[in-house]
Amino acid sequence: MKMIPIKSKEFIAMGYNEEESAIYVEDKQEITRVFANKSKDEFEQFYSSKQHDYFYLYVLRSLQHKIVQVTT
């Protein structure tokens, strides 16, 4: 899986893992969050959204996710 750099106020990179069907998002605090059971289409919608920050905050509040990596 390759993380794609994003210019945003809230996060810095995102990627899609096809084997896990999961979206990975790394935020400015260097926390990587995994959103499981997501389709490639949902990833593309997230990636191409004109309102990345708003969409990301909405997803964090409304969908279950797990933290897989905290880098300090």
C-alpha positions as CSV (number, residue, x, y, z in Angstrom):
1,M,0.0,0.0,0.0
2,K,1.3,3.4,-0.9
3,M,0.4,6.5,1.1
4,I,-0.5,9.5,-1.0
5,P,0.6,12.9,0.4
6,I,-2.3,15.4,0.9
7,K,-2.1,19.1,1.6
8,S,-4.7,19.6,4.3
9,K,-5.1,21.3,7.7
10,E,-6.0,18.0,9.4
11,F,-4.0,15.2,7.8
12,I,-0.9,14.6,5.7
13,A,-1.4,11.3,3.8
14,M,-3.9,8.6,2.9
15,G,-3.9,5.2,1.2
16,Y,-6.1,2.3,0.4
17,N,-5.2,-1.3,1.3
18,E,-7.1,-3.6,-1.1
19,E,-6.3,-6.8,0.8
20,E,-7.9,-5.4,4.0
21,S,-10.5,-3.2,2.2
22,A,-9.4,-0.4,4.4
23,I,-8.6,3.3,4.1
24,Y,-5.5,4.5,6.0
25,V,-5.2,8.1,7.0
26,E,-2.2,9.8,8.7
27,D,-2.9,13.0,10.5
28,K,-0.8,16.0,11.5
29,Q,-0.2,14.4,15.0
30,E,1.4,11.5,13.1
31,I,-1.4,9.1,14.1
32,T,-2.4,6.6,11.4
33,R,-6.1,5.6,11.6
34,V,-7.7,2.7,9.7
35,F,-11.2,2.7,8.5
36,A,-12.1,-1.0,7.8
37,N,-14.7,-2.4,5.3
38,K,-14.4,0.5,2.9
39,S,-14.5,0.2,-0.9
40,K,-12.1,1.6,-3.4
41,D,-14.9,3.9,-4.5
42,E,-15.2,5.3,-1.0
43,F,-11.5,5.9,-0.9
44,E,-11.6,7.7,-4.3
45,Q,-14.5,9.8,-3.0
46,F,-12.5,10.8,0.1
47,Y,-9.3,11.4,-1.9
48,S,-11.0,13.6,-4.6
49,S,-13.2,15.5,-2.2
50,K,-12.8,19.3,-2.4
51,Q,-13.4,19.5,1.3
52,H,-10.8,17.1,2.7
53,D,-10.8,18.5,6.2
54,Y,-14.5,18.6,6.6
55,F,-14.9,15.1,5.2
56,Y,-12.1,13.8,7.4
57,L,-13.6,15.3,10.6
58,Y,-17.0,13.9,9.7
59,V,-15.6,10.4,9.1
60,L,-13.7,10.5,12.4
61,R,-16.9,11.4,14.3
62,S,-19.2,9.1,12.5
63,L,-17.3,5.9,11.6
64,Q,-15.5,3.4,13.8
65,H,-11.8,3.2,13.2
66,K,-8.7,2.0,14.9
67,I,-5.3,3.6,15.5
68,V,-2.5,1.4,14.1
69,Q,0.5,3.7,14.5
70,V,1.5,6.6,16.7
71,T,4.9,8.1,15.7
72,T,6.6,10.5,18.0
